[in-house]
Amino acid sequence: MFTEAQGRQLLILARTAIAREFDEPAAPPPHADWLDAHGATFVTLTKEGRLRGCIGSLEAHRPLREDVEENARAAAFRDPRFPPLLRGELNEVKMEVSVLTPATPMTFSDEAEALRQLRPEVDGVILEYGWHRSTFLPQVWEQLPEPHQFLSHLKQKAGLSGDFWSKDLRLSRYAVEKFKEER
């Protein structure tokens, strides 16, 4: 869907949005018509191989350029799991931008059937139950490779117990195209 050159542009957008918050000199953000199309993205920051922030959009509701920039700033400064990024950390973090496909609801009669439908390393999953909601990007399969473990942690992230089940629980899946800085 996206070329490597476009992926690099998305990464530049993310890094530039954060650098501007520190009044750091940054490359001018890329200008291209394809960045005006609506898109849903997640921006993930890692430091020394560990998560440092991750925020995103599950639905395309604004231009791709705005979504990447806002999610980059949010991952750096508003992820409630981490303190705001410090100026000195900017050159220590790696950026990853994931562009999401639209989510597709899954149909199942029980948890066992839902687990059989999950595709490790392919599916990003959204869990919804009442006001509880959580998601894992497909990259999370690297840490949680078993579907039962993946789903259990996803429930916990939503504030439910790992063994919770209800016929009213909803799951949707999506795929991502991801681009990661190598520096």
OpenMM code with the backbone's topology and positions (N, CA, C; nanometers):
from openmm import Vec3, app, unit

residues = "MET PHE THR GLU ALA GLN GLY ARG GLN LEU LEU ILE LEU ALA ARG THR ALA ILE ALA ARG GLU PHE ASP GLU PRO ALA ALA PRO PRO PRO HIS ALA ASP TRP LEU ASP ALA HIS GLY ALA THR PHE VAL THR LEU THR LYS GLU GLY ARG LEU ARG GLY CYS ILE GLY SER LEU GLU ALA HIS ARG PRO LEU ARG GLU ASP VAL GLU GLU ASN ALA ARG ALA ALA ALA PHE ARG ASP PRO ARG PHE PRO PRO LEU LEU ARG GLY GLU LEU ASN GLU VAL LYS MET GLU VAL SER VAL LEU THR PRO ALA THR PRO MET THR PHE SER ASP GLU ALA GLU ALA LEU ARG GLN LEU ARG PRO GLU VAL ASP GLY VAL ILE LEU GLU TYR GLY TRP HIS ARG SER THR PHE LEU PRO GLN VAL TRP GLU GLN LEU PRO GLU PRO HIS GLN PHE LEU SER HIS LEU LYS GLN LYS ALA GLY LEU SER GLY ASP PHE TRP SER LYS ASP LEU ARG LEU SER ARG TYR ALA VAL GLU LYS PHE LYS GLU GLU ARG".split()
positions = [
    Vec3(0.0827, -0.1199, 0.0000),
    Vec3(0.0000, 0.0000, 0.0000),
    Vec3(0.0867, 0.1256, 0.0000),
    Vec3(0.1889, 0.1308, 0.0840),
    Vec3(0.2796, 0.2450, 0.0891),
    Vec3(0.4179, 0.2005, 0.0441),
    Vec3(0.4907, 0.2918, -0.0169),
    Vec3(0.6276, 0.2620, -0.0572),
    Vec3(0.7208, 0.2866, 0.0610),
    Vec3(0.8429, 0.2374, 0.0502),
    Vec3(0.9422, 0.2639, 0.1547),
    Vec3(0.9670, 0.4143, 0.1672),
    Vec3(0.9685, 0.4847, 0.0555),
    Vec3(0.9889, 0.6305, 0.0586),
    Vec3(0.8748, 0.6990, 0.1347),
    Vec3(0.7527, 0.6531, 0.1133),
    Vec3(0.6398, 0.7097, 0.1874),
    Vec3(0.6512, 0.6768, 0.3361),
    Vec3(0.6959, 0.5566, 0.3660),
    Vec3(0.7165, 0.5190, 0.5066),
    Vec3(0.8191, 0.6092, 0.5729),
    Vec3(0.9262, 0.6391, 0.5017),
    Vec3(1.0277, 0.7314, 0.5570),
    Vec3(0.9675, 0.8689, 0.5811),
    Vec3(0.8785, 0.9129, 0.4918),
    Vec3(0.8131, 1.0423, 0.5107),
    Vec3(0.7258, 1.0417, 0.6366),
    Vec3(0.6570, 0.9313, 0.6613),
    Vec3(0.5747, 0.9216, 0.7823),
    Vec3(0.6621, 0.9296, 0.9073),
    Vec3(0.7772, 0.8631, 0.9037),
    Vec3(0.8698, 0.8679, 1.0171),
    Vec3(0.9249, 1.0088, 1.0376),
    Vec3(0.9551, 1.0781, 0.9293),
    Vec3(1.0029, 1.2168, 0.9395),
    Vec3(0.8936, 1.3047, 1.0017),
    Vec3(0.7695, 1.2843, 0.9580),
    Vec3(0.6582, 1.3612, 1.0160),
    Vec3(0.6502, 1.3407, 1.1668),
    Vec3(0.6619, 1.2161, 1.2118),
    Vec3(0.6518, 1.1857, 1.3544),
    Vec3(0.7658, 1.2519, 1.4312),
    Vec3(0.8872, 1.2346, 1.3850),
    Vec3(1.0035, 1.2900, 1.4556),
    Vec3(0.9985, 1.4429, 1.4552),
    Vec3(0.9615, 1.5017, 1.3436),
    Vec3(0.9556, 1.6480, 1.3319),
    Vec3(0.8505, 1.7065, 1.4257),
    Vec3(0.7356, 1.6394, 1.4374),
    Vec3(0.6289, 1.6893, 1.5265),
    Vec3(0.6783, 1.6956, 1.6705),
    Vec3(0.7544, 1.5952, 1.7136),
    Vec3(0.8067, 1.5949, 1.8501),
    Vec3(0.9177, 1.6976, 1.8653),
    Vec3(1.0074, 1.7036, 1.7677),
    Vec3(1.1194, 1.7990, 1.7742),
    Vec3(1.0689, 1.9424, 1.7852),
    Vec3(0.9612, 1.9747, 1.7139),
    Vec3(0.9051, 2.1103, 1.7201),
    Vec3(0.8598, 2.1464, 1.8612),
    Vec3(0.8144, 2.0486, 1.9376),
    Vec3(0.7709, 2.0747, 2.0752),
    Vec3(0.8876, 2.1175, 2.1635),
    Vec3(1.0081, 2.0791, 2.1252),
    Vec3(1.1288, 2.1186, 2.1986),
    Vec3(1.1984, 2.2384, 2.1333),
    Vec3(1.1355, 2.2978, 2.0317),
    Vec3(1.1953, 2.4073, 1.9544),
    Vec3(1.3294, 2.3653, 1.8945),
    Vec3(1.3393, 2.2359, 1.8605),
    Vec3(1.4612, 2.1833, 1.7971),
    Vec3(1.4540, 2.2086, 1.6474),
    Vec3(1.5694, 2.2329, 1.5860),
    Vec3(1.5676, 2.2416, 1.4394),
    Vec3(1.5279, 2.1061, 1.3824),
    Vec3(1.4411, 2.1086, 1.2863),
    Vec3(1.3942, 1.9835, 1.2262),
    Vec3(1.3757, 2.0034, 1.0771),
    Vec3(1.3888, 1.8943, 1.0060),
    Vec3(1.3648, 1.8985, 0.8614),
    Vec3(1.2214, 1.9435, 0.8377),
    Vec3(1.1988, 2.0205, 0.7306),
    Vec3(1.0598, 2.0587, 0.7025),
    Vec3(0.9771, 1.9328, 0.6759),
    Vec3(0.8564, 1.9290, 0.7268),
    Vec3(0.7749, 1.8096, 0.7039),
    Vec3(0.7459, 1.7911, 0.5555),
    Vec3(0.7393, 1.6669, 0.5109),
    Vec3(0.7138, 1.6414, 0.3694),
    Vec3(0.5749, 1.6902, 0.3288),
    Vec3(0.5654, 1.7350, 0.2049),
    Vec3(0.4364, 1.7757, 0.1486),
    Vec3(0.4067, 1.6836, 0.0317),
    Vec3(0.2966, 1.6114, 0.0424),
    Vec3(0.2529, 1.5226, -0.0646),
    Vec3(0.1023, 1.5066, -0.0527),
    Vec3(0.0367, 1.4980, -0.1679),
    Vec3(-0.1096, 1.4878, -0.1683),
    Vec3(-0.1602, 1.3659, -0.0922),
    Vec3(-0.0866, 1.2544, -0.0978),
    Vec3(-0.1336, 1.1322, -0.0314),
    Vec3(-0.1423, 1.1501, 0.1203),
    Vec3(-0.0722, 1.2470, 0.1753),
    Vec3(-0.0788, 1.2734, 0.3198),
    Vec3(-0.2090, 1.3440, 0.3598),
    Vec3(-0.2839, 1.3921, 0.2605),
    Vec3(-0.4112, 1.4586, 0.2881),
    Vec3(-0.5277, 1.3600, 0.2991),
    Vec3(-0.5075, 1.2361, 0.2540),
    Vec3(-0.6125, 1.1342, 0.2654),
    Vec3(-0.6264, 1.0945, 0.4123),
    Vec3(-0.7482, 1.0631, 0.4537),
    Vec3(-0.7696, 1.0225, 0.5923),
    Vec3(-0.7049, 0.8878, 0.6183),
    Vec3(-0.6472, 0.8740, 0.7374),
    Vec3(-0.5828, 0.7490, 0.7747),
    Vec3(-0.5772, 0.7352, 0.9255),
    Vec3(-0.5677, 0.6121, 0.9708),
    Vec3(-0.5549, 0.5818, 1.1139),
    Vec3(-0.4158, 0.5261, 1.1382),
    Vec3(-0.3460, 0.5829, 1.2364),
    Vec3(-0.2087, 0.5421, 1.2645),
    Vec3(-0.1846, 0.5256, 1.4141),
    Vec3(-0.0807, 0.4504, 1.4451),
    Vec3(-0.0247, 0.4459, 1.5791),
    Vec3(0.1200, 0.4872, 1.5666),
    Vec3(0.1687, 0.5658, 1.6608),
    Vec3(0.3103, 0.6001, 1.6668),
    Vec3(0.3648, 0.5379, 1.7956),
    Vec3(0.4702, 0.4598, 1.7786),
    Vec3(0.5337, 0.3899, 1.8902),
    Vec3(0.6751, 0.4423, 1.9068),
    Vec3(0.7114, 0.4752, 2.0296),
    Vec3(0.8469, 0.5179, 2.0615),
    Vec3(0.9124, 0.4087, 2.1450),
    Vec3(1.0352, 0.3739, 2.1102),
    Vec3(1.1115, 0.2790, 2.1907),
    Vec3(1.2459, 0.3414, 2.2261),
    Vec3(1.2948, 0.3028, 2.3421),
    Vec3(1.4247, 0.3501, 2.3891),
    Vec3(1.4997, 0.2284, 2.4402),
    Vec3(1.6165, 0.2044, 2.3830),
    Vec3(1.6969, 0.0874, 2.4192),
    Vec3(1.6146, -0.0407, 2.4086),
    Vec3(1.5304, -0.0476, 2.3054),
    Vec3(1.4515, -0.1668, 2.2796),
    Vec3(1.3269, -0.1820, 2.3644),
    Vec3(1.2991, -0.0866, 2.4533),
    Vec3(1.1815, -0.0937, 2.5408),
    Vec3(1.0802, 0.0149, 2.5038),
    Vec3(0.9548, -0.0176, 2.5216),
    Vec3(0.8485, 0.0774, 2.4925),
    Vec3(0.8679, 0.2046, 2.5733),
    Vec3(0.8513, 0.3203, 2.5061),
    Vec3(0.8639, 0.4512, 2.5721),
    Vec3(0.7386, 0.5359, 2.5531),
    Vec3(0.6488, 0.4886, 2.4668),
    Vec3(0.5226, 0.5575, 2.4425),
    Vec3(0.4569, 0.5001, 2.3182),
    Vec3(0.3250, 0.4924, 2.3213),
    Vec3(0.2516, 0.4421, 2.2047),
    Vec3(0.1087, 0.4928, 2.2132),
    Vec3(0.0701, 0.5709, 2.1141),
    Vec3(-0.0652, 0.6267, 2.1078),
    Vec3(-0.1089, 0.6224, 1.9619),
    Vec3(-0.2376, 0.6018, 1.9410),
    Vec3(-0.2847, 0.5980, 1.8036),
    Vec3(-0.4335, 0.6160, 1.7893),
    Vec3(-0.4758, 0.6019, 1.6654),
    Vec3(-0.6160, 0.6143, 1.6260),
    Vec3(-0.6610, 0.4810, 1.5683),
    Vec3(-0.7776, 0.4366, 1.6069),
    Vec3(-0.8304, 0.3111, 1.5533),
    Vec3(-0.9147, 0.3329, 1.4283),
    Vec3(-0.9573, 0.4559, 1.4071),
    Vec3(-1.0403, 0.4868, 1.2909),
    Vec3(-0.9847, 0.6090, 1.2202),
    Vec3(-0.9926, 0.6088, 1.0890),
    Vec3(-0.9465, 0.7223, 1.0094),
    Vec3(-1.0476, 0.8358, 1.0239),
    Vec3(-1.0070, 0.9443, 1.0913),
    Vec3(-1.0990, 1.0564, 1.1125),
    Vec3(-1.0357, 1.1919, 1.0807),
    Vec3(-0.9118, 1.1899, 1.0301),
    Vec3(-0.8439, 1.3143, 0.9922),
    Vec3(-0.7352, 1.2786, 0.8902),
    Vec3(-0.6796, 1.3809, 0.8237),
    Vec3(-0.5739, 1.3528, 0.7265),
    Vec3(-0.4563, 1.2783, 0.7896),
    Vec3(-0.3970, 1.1909, 0.7114),
    Vec3(-0.2856, 1.1083, 0.7574),
    Vec3(-0.1755, 1.1932, 0.8201),
    Vec3(-0.1417, 1.3057, 0.7585),
    Vec3(-0.0393, 1.3960, 0.8123),
    Vec3(-0.0731, 1.4374, 0.9562),
    Vec3(-0.1957, 1.4835, 0.9780),
    Vec3(-0.2372, 1.5275, 1.1116),
    Vec3(-0.2396, 1.4119, 1.2101),
    Vec3(-0.2839, 1.2949, 1.1638),
    Vec3(-0.2928, 1.1801, 1.2528),
    Vec3(-0.1541, 1.1388, 1.3019),
    Vec3(-0.0568, 1.1331, 1.2128),
    Vec3(0.0796, 1.0963, 1.2522),
    Vec3(0.1371, 1.2007, 1.3471),
    Vec3(0.1228, 1.3277, 1.3129),
    Vec3(0.1810, 1.4338, 1.3968),
    Vec3(0.1191, 1.4344, 1.5367),
    Vec3(-0.0136, 1.4268, 1.5439),
    Vec3(-0.0799, 1.4303, 1.6744),
    Vec3(-0.0483, 1.3057, 1.7559),
    Vec3(-0.0465, 1.1898, 1.6930),
    Vec3(-0.0164, 1.0671, 1.7663),
    Vec3(0.1297, 1.0632, 1.8105),
    Vec3(0.2194, 1.1225, 1.7340),
    Vec3(0.3601, 1.1304, 1.7750),
    Vec3(0.3731, 1.2167, 1.9009),
    Vec3(0.3093, 1.3333, 1.8990),
    Vec3(0.3148, 1.4198, 2.0176),
    Vec3(0.2500, 1.3512, 2.1381),
    Vec3(0.1382, 1.2845, 2.1154),
    Vec3(0.0699, 1.2161, 2.2249),
    Vec3(0.1552, 1.1017, 2.2804),
    Vec3(0.2199, 1.0255, 2.1942),
    Vec3(0.3050, 0.9149, 2.2402),
    Vec3(0.4227, 0.9684, 2.3214),
    Vec3(0.4749, 1.0829, 2.2807),
    Vec3(0.5909, 1.1411, 2.3489),
    Vec3(0.5545, 1.2088, 2.4804),
    Vec3(0.4378, 1.2721, 2.4857),
    Vec3(0.4089, 1.3587, 2.6005),
    Vec3(0.2832, 1.3237, 2.6801),
    Vec3(0.1959, 1.2374, 2.6248),
    Vec3(0.0688, 1.2132, 2.6938),
    Vec3(0.0336, 1.0665, 2.7144),
    Vec3(0.1265, 0.9753, 2.6895),
    Vec3(0.0980, 0.8346, 2.7193),
    Vec3(0.0984, 0.8213, 2.8717),
    Vec3(-0.0150, 0.7868, 2.9322),
    Vec3(-0.0227, 0.7862, 3.0796),
    Vec3(0.0682, 0.6827, 3.1469),
    Vec3(0.1228, 0.5909, 3.0704),
    Vec3(0.2106, 0.4886, 3.1287),
    Vec3(0.3525, 0.5384, 3.1504),
    Vec3(0.3864, 0.6557, 3.0931),
    Vec3(0.5239, 0.7046, 3.0969),
    Vec3(0.5272, 0.8533, 3.1282),
    Vec3(0.6382, 0.9003, 3.1869),
    Vec3(0.6529, 1.0457, 3.2026),
    Vec3(0.6744, 1.1081, 3.0643),
    Vec3(0.6461, 1.2369, 3.0492),
    Vec3(0.6690, 1.3018, 2.9203),
    Vec3(0.8152, 1.2869, 2.8764),
    Vec3(0.8326, 1.2738, 2.7468),
    Vec3(0.9662, 1.2626, 2.6894),
    Vec3(1.0461, 1.3879, 2.7225),
    Vec3(1.1709, 1.3714, 2.7577),
    Vec3(1.2598, 1.4837, 2.7856),
    Vec3(1.3397, 1.5185, 2.6606),
    Vec3(1.3794, 1.6436, 2.6503),
    Vec3(1.4560, 1.6899, 2.5353),
    Vec3(1.5761, 1.5988, 2.5070),
    Vec3(1.6488, 1.5595, 2.6113),
    Vec3(1.7670, 1.4759, 2.5944),
    Vec3(1.7369, 1.3357, 2.5432),
    Vec3(1.6117, 1.2929, 2.5523),
    Vec3(1.5742, 1.1598, 2.5048),
    Vec3(1.5405, 1.1572, 2.3562),
    Vec3(1.5175, 1.2732, 2.2971),
    Vec3(1.4716, 1.2783, 2.1582),
    Vec3(1.5633, 1.2003, 2.0646),
    Vec3(1.6930, 1.2139, 2.0800),
    Vec3(1.7855, 1.1424, 1.9920),
    Vec3(1.8078, 0.9980, 2.0349),
    Vec3(1.7513, 0.9586, 2.1487),
    Vec3(1.7670, 0.8213, 2.1979),
    Vec3(1.6496, 0.7316, 2.1610),
    Vec3(1.5368, 0.7899, 2.1208),
    Vec3(1.4199, 0.7087, 2.0888),
    Vec3(1.4132, 0.6780, 1.9397),
    Vec3(1.3587, 0.5606, 1.9106),
    Vec3(1.3295, 0.5209, 1.7733),
    Vec3(1.1797, 0.5353, 1.7517),
    Vec3(1.1440, 0.5796, 1.6330),
    Vec3(1.0030, 0.5961, 1.5961),
    Vec3(0.9579, 0.4772, 1.5130),
    Vec3(0.8332, 0.4397, 1.5347),
    Vec3(0.7676, 0.3420, 1.4480),
    Vec3(0.6291, 0.3954, 1.4183),
    Vec3(0.5908, 0.3971, 1.2915),
    Vec3(0.4573, 0.4403, 1.2508),
    Vec3(0.3865, 0.3200, 1.1897),
    Vec3(0.2688, 0.2893, 1.2422),
    Vec3(0.1857, 0.1811, 1.1903),
    Vec3(0.0604, 0.2435, 1.1292),
    Vec3(0.0326, 0.2108, 1.0042),
    Vec3(-0.0887, 0.2579, 0.9369),
    Vec3(-0.1880, 0.1427, 0.9385),
    Vec3(-0.3057, 0.1669, 0.9942),
    Vec3(-0.4053, 0.0612, 1.0142),
    Vec3(-0.5025, 0.0504, 0.8977),
    Vec3(-0.5426, -0.0729, 0.8669),
    Vec3(-0.6546, -0.0951, 0.7763),
    Vec3(-0.7829, -0.0761, 0.8580),
    Vec3(-0.8964, -0.0561, 0.7935),
    Vec3(-1.0213, -0.0488, 0.8697),
    Vec3(-1.0444, -0.1799, 0.9458),
    Vec3(-1.0971, -0.1686, 1.0663),
    Vec3(-1.1253, -0.2859, 1.1496),
    Vec3(-1.2469, -0.3603, 1.0973),
    Vec3(-1.2407, -0.4933, 1.1087),
    Vec3(-1.3496, -0.5801, 1.0665),
    Vec3(-1.3997, -0.6579, 1.1873),
    Vec3(-1.5304, -0.6501, 1.2182),
    Vec3(-1.5829, -0.7257, 1.3324),
    Vec3(-1.5669, -0.8765, 1.3109),
    Vec3(-1.5361, -0.9465, 1.4181),
    Vec3(-1.5258, -1.0921, 1.4141),
    Vec3(-1.6589, -1.1513, 1.4610),
    Vec3(-1.6936, -1.2669, 1.4072),
    Vec3(-1.8159, -1.3370, 1.4465),
    Vec3(-1.7759, -1.4697, 1.5090),
    Vec3(-1.8258, -1.4957, 1.6297),
    Vec3(-1.7926, -1.6185, 1.7022),
    Vec3(-1.9033, -1.6461, 1.8031),
    Vec3(-1.9134, -1.7723, 1.8458),
    Vec3(-2.0176, -1.8091, 1.9422),
    Vec3(-1.9639, -1.8219, 2.0839),
    Vec3(-1.8309, -1.8429, 2.0962),
    Vec3(-1.7709, -1.8552, 2.2287),
    Vec3(-1.6227, -1.8191, 2.2212),
    Vec3(-1.5572, -1.8193, 2.3342),
    Vec3(-1.4165, -1.7796, 2.3387),
    Vec3(-1.3283, -1.8743, 2.2586),
    Vec3(-1.3551, -2.0037, 2.2641),
    Vec3(-1.2729, -2.1005, 2.1903),
    Vec3(-1.2770, -2.0712, 2.0405),
    Vec3(-1.3941, -2.0385, 1.9887),
    Vec3(-1.4062, -2.0071, 1.8467),
    Vec3(-1.3334, -1.8763, 1.8135),
    Vec3(-1.3441, -1.7786, 1.9017),
    Vec3(-1.2722, -1.6520, 1.8806),
    Vec3(-1.1220, -1.6764, 1.8763),
    Vec3(-1.0723, -1.7574, 1.9683),
    Vec3(-0.9284, -1.7867, 1.9731),
    Vec3(-0.8820, -1.8579, 1.8462),
    Vec3(-0.9639, -1.9488, 1.7942),
    Vec3(-0.9259, -2.0206, 1.6700),
    Vec3(-0.9168, -1.9257, 1.5510),
    Vec3(-0.9920, -1.8174, 1.5537),
    Vec3(-0.9929, -1.7238, 1.4410),
    Vec3(-0.8750, -1.6266, 1.4426),
    Vec3(-0.8139, -1.6068, 1.5589),
    Vec3(-0.7036, -1.5107, 1.5674),
    Vec3(-0.5837, -1.5586, 1.4871),
    Vec3(-0.5213, -1.4662, 1.4153),
    Vec3(-0.4057, -1.4975, 1.3315),
    Vec3(-0.2822, -1.4314, 1.3919),
    Vec3(-0.2016, -1.5114, 1.4667),
    Vec3(-0.0807, -1.4554, 1.5276),
    Vec3(0.0082, -1.3856, 1.4249),
    Vec3(0.0650, -1.2732, 1.4682),
    Vec3(0.1568, -1.1911, 1.3897),
    Vec3(0.0907, -1.1216, 1.2712),
    Vec3(-0.0399, -1.1394, 1.2532),
    Vec3(-0.1131, -1.0750, 1.1434),
    Vec3(-0.2151, -0.9769, 1.1989),
    Vec3(-0.2952, -1.0243, 1.2948),
    Vec3(-0.4075, -0.9449, 1.3439),
    Vec3(-0.3689, -0.8459, 1.4519),
    Vec3(-0.4121, -0.7214, 1.4342),
    Vec3(-0.4289, -0.6300, 1.5444),
    Vec3(-0.5710, -0.6546, 1.5925),
    Vec3(-0.5954, -0.6451, 1.7226),
    Vec3(-0.7272, -0.6808, 1.7750),
    Vec3(-0.7796, -0.5685, 1.8638),
    Vec3(-0.9065, -0.5375, 1.8460),
    Vec3(-0.9782, -0.4426, 1.9310),
    Vec3(-1.0777, -0.5231, 2.0130),
    Vec3(-1.0762, -0.5044, 2.1432),
    Vec3(-1.1707, -0.5701, 2.2338),
    Vec3(-1.2627, -0.4629, 2.2892),
    Vec3(-1.3937, -0.4917, 2.2909),
    Vec3(-1.4917, -0.3983, 2.3462),
    Vec3(-1.5937, -0.4757, 2.4298),
    Vec3(-1.6202, -0.4229, 2.5468),
    Vec3(-1.7245, -0.4784, 2.6329),
    Vec3(-1.7760, -0.3630, 2.7191),
    Vec3(-1.8997, -0.3211, 2.6943),
    Vec3(-1.9516, -0.2047, 2.7658),
    Vec3(-1.8593, -0.0859, 2.7415),
    Vec3(-1.8147, -0.0239, 2.8493),
    Vec3(-1.7235, 0.0906, 2.8350),
    Vec3(-1.5772, 0.0468, 2.8311),
    Vec3(-1.5502, -0.0815, 2.8448),
    Vec3(-1.4127, -0.1339, 2.8387),
    Vec3(-1.3706, -0.1459, 2.6925),
    Vec3(-1.2509, -0.0972, 2.6644),
    Vec3(-1.1997, -0.1039, 2.5268),
    Vec3(-1.0477, -0.1083, 2.5311),
    Vec3(-0.9898, -0.1920, 2.4479),
    Vec3(-0.8441, -0.1973, 2.4370),
    Vec3(-0.8067, -0.2515, 2.2999),
    Vec3(-0.6799, -0.2323, 2.2656),
    Vec3(-0.6292, -0.2868, 2.1404),
    Vec3(-0.4846, -0.3274, 2.1574),
    Vec3(-0.4437, -0.4229, 2.0788),
    Vec3(-0.3041, -0.4596, 2.0617),
    Vec3(-0.2745, -0.4556, 1.9134),
    Vec3(-0.1658, -0.3900, 1.8773),
    Vec3(-0.1170, -0.3933, 1.7400),
    Vec3(-0.0654, -0.5340, 1.7093),
    Vec3(-0.0558, -0.5714, 1.5822),
    Vec3(-0.0020, -0.7031, 1.5486),
    Vec3(0.1396, -0.7259, 1.6043),
    Vec3(0.2155, -0.6198, 1.6258),
    Vec3(0.3508, -0.6321, 1.6788),
    Vec3(0.3531, -0.6962, 1.8175),
    Vec3(0.2423, -0.6881, 1.8924),
    Vec3(0.2373, -0.7419, 2.0278),
    Vec3(0.2470, -0.8949, 2.0274),
    Vec3(0.2147, -0.9575, 1.9146),
    Vec3(0.2283, -1.1029, 1.9052),
    Vec3(0.3727, -1.1466, 1.9327),
    Vec3(0.4699, -1.0586, 1.9081),
    Vec3(0.6103, -1.0934, 1.9351),
    Vec3(0.6319, -1.1232, 2.0833),
    Vec3(0.5608, -1.0533, 2.1718),
    Vec3(0.5738, -1.0763, 2.3157),
    Vec3(0.4714, -1.1780, 2.3677),
    Vec3(0.3580, -1.1879, 2.2993),
    Vec3(0.2489, -1.2761, 2.3426),
    Vec3(0.2075, -1.3656, 2.2250),
    Vec3(0.2872, -1.4675, 2.1920),
    Vec3(0.2653, -1.5429, 2.0683),
    Vec3(0.1480, -1.6411, 2.0694),
    Vec3(0.0965, -1.6757, 2.1856),
    Vec3(-0.0152, -1.7704, 2.1938),
    Vec3(-0.1481, -1.6947, 2.1974),
    Vec3(-0.2466, -1.7314, 2.1133),
    Vec3(-0.3744, -1.6598, 2.1104),
    Vec3(-0.4407, -1.6453, 2.2476),
    Vec3(-0.4393, -1.7500, 2.3296),
    Vec3(-0.5030, -1.7410, 2.4614),
    Vec3(-0.4344, -1.6356, 2.5480),
    Vec3(-0.3026, -1.6352, 2.5461),
    Vec3(-0.2231, -1.5381, 2.6228),
    Vec3(-0.2476, -1.3959, 2.5694),
    Vec3(-0.2481, -1.3817, 2.4383),
    Vec3(-0.2717, -1.2531, 2.3730),
    Vec3(-0.4064, -1.1960, 2.4160),
    Vec3(-0.5116, -1.2784, 2.4062),
    Vec3(-0.6458, -1.2326, 2.4402),
    Vec3(-0.6592, -1.2041, 2.5896),
    Vec3(-0.5977, -1.2867, 2.6723),
    Vec3(-0.6027, -1.2654, 2.8170),
    Vec3(-0.5413, -1.1303, 2.8547),
    Vec3(-0.4260, -1.0984, 2.7979),
    Vec3(-0.3613, -0.9696, 2.8257),
    Vec3(-0.4418, -0.8528, 2.7685),
    Vec3(-0.5058, -0.8749, 2.6550),
    Vec3(-0.5893, -0.7702, 2.5956),
    Vec3(-0.7080, -0.7391, 2.6872),
    Vec3(-0.7661, -0.8418, 2.7468),
    Vec3(-0.8752, -0.8205, 2.8430),
    Vec3(-0.8248, -0.7413, 2.9634),
    Vec3(-0.7084, -0.7781, 3.0142),
    Vec3(-0.6526, -0.7078, 3.1298),
    Vec3(-0.6246, -0.5619, 3.0963),
    Vec3(-0.5754, -0.5373, 2.9768),
    Vec3(-0.5494, -0.3990, 2.9351),
    Vec3(-0.6796, -0.3177, 2.9357),
    Vec3(-0.7913, -0.3840, 2.9062),
    Vec3(-0.9218, -0.3166, 2.9045),
    Vec3(-0.9805, -0.3019, 3.0441),
    Vec3(-0.9126, -0.3551, 3.1456),
    Vec3(-0.9624, -0.3445, 3.2822),
    Vec3(-1.0496, -0.4617, 3.3247),
    Vec3(-1.0446, -0.5697, 3.2490),
    Vec3(-1.1203, -0.6904, 3.2817),
    Vec3(-1.0234, -0.7964, 3.3340),
    Vec3(-1.0759, -0.9018, 3.3934),
    Vec3(-0.9862, -1.0096, 3.4356),
    Vec3(-0.9461, -1.0902, 3.3119),
    Vec3(-0.8313, -1.1542, 3.3184),
    Vec3(-0.7796, -1.2299, 3.2050),
    Vec3(-0.8669, -1.3464, 3.1648),
    Vec3(-0.9473, -1.3976, 3.2570),
    Vec3(-1.0344, -1.5108, 3.2247),
    Vec3(-1.1798, -1.4675, 3.2011),
    Vec3(-1.2043, -1.3367, 3.1933),
    Vec3(-1.3395, -1.2852, 3.1707),
    Vec3(-1.3923, -1.3322, 3.0357),
    Vec3(-1.5213, -1.3644, 3.0323),
    Vec3(-1.5879, -1.3896, 2.9051),
    Vec3(-1.7339, -1.3542, 2.9177),
    Vec3(-1.7898, -1.2992, 2.8119),
    Vec3(-1.9320, -1.2678, 2.8041),
    Vec3(-1.9740, -1.2784, 2.6581),
    Vec3(-2.0969, -1.3200, 2.6368),
    Vec3(-2.1481, -1.3260, 2.4997),
    Vec3(-2.1561, -1.1859, 2.4383),
    Vec3(-2.1499, -1.0811, 2.5209),
    Vec3(-2.1576, -0.9438, 2.4716),
    Vec3(-2.0199, -0.8841, 2.4390),
    Vec3(-1.9137, -0.9596, 2.4631),
    Vec3(-1.7793, -0.9118, 2.4304),
    Vec3(-1.7653, -0.9076, 2.2779),
    Vec3(-1.7093, -0.7983, 2.2280),
    Vec3(-1.6908, -0.7823, 2.0836),
    Vec3(-1.5418, -0.7756, 2.0509),
    Vec3(-1.5039, -0.8403, 1.9415),
    Vec3(-1.3675, -0.8349, 1.8906),
    Vec3(-1.3714, -0.7926, 1.7449),
    Vec3(-1.2761, -0.7092, 1.7078),
    Vec3(-1.2566, -0.6706, 1.5680),
    Vec3(-1.1088, -0.6868, 1.5380),
    Vec3(-1.0777, -0.7072, 1.4117),
    Vec3(-0.9375, -0.7216, 1.3742),
    Vec3(-0.9019, -0.6230, 1.2632),
    Vec3(-0.7740, -0.5913, 1.2583),
    Vec3(-0.7210, -0.5044, 1.1553),
    Vec3(-0.5771, -0.5474, 1.1270),
    Vec3(-0.5240, -0.4988, 1.0175),
    Vec3(-0.3834, -0.5231, 0.9835),
    Vec3(-0.3123, -0.3886, 0.9848),
    Vec3(-0.1809, -0.3911, 0.9858),
    Vec3(-0.1031, -0.2672, 0.9794),
    Vec3(0.0079, -0.2799, 0.8767),
    Vec3(0.0463, -0.1665, 0.8276),
    Vec3(0.1710, -0.1546, 0.7522),
    Vec3(0.2600, -0.0694, 0.8395),
    Vec3(0.3761, -0.1227, 0.8782),
    Vec3(0.4583, -0.0496, 0.9742),
    Vec3(0.5918, -0.0086, 0.9127),
    Vec3(0.6382, 0.1046, 0.9643),
    Vec3(0.7675, 0.1606, 0.9228),
    Vec3(0.8431, 0.1987, 1.0490),
    Vec3(0.9707, 0.1583, 1.0558),
    Vec3(1.0474, 0.1770, 1.1775),
    Vec3(1.1825, 0.2383, 1.1445),
    Vec3(1.2223, 0.3353, 1.2278),
    Vec3(1.3561, 0.3916, 1.2138),
    Vec3(1.4588, 0.2851, 1.2502),
    Vec3(1.5681, 0.2858, 1.1795),
    Vec3(1.6732, 0.1881, 1.2064),
    Vec3(1.7873, 0.2472, 1.2889),
    Vec3(1.7880, 0.3789, 1.3037),
    Vec3(1.9007, 0.4435, 1.3739),
    Vec3(1.8935, 0.4268, 1.5216),
] * unit.nanometer
topology = app.Topology()
chain = topology.addChain("A")
for resn in residues:
    res = topology.addResidue(resn, chain)
    for name in ("N", "CA", "C"):
        topology.addAtom(name, app.Element.getBySymbol(name[0]), res)
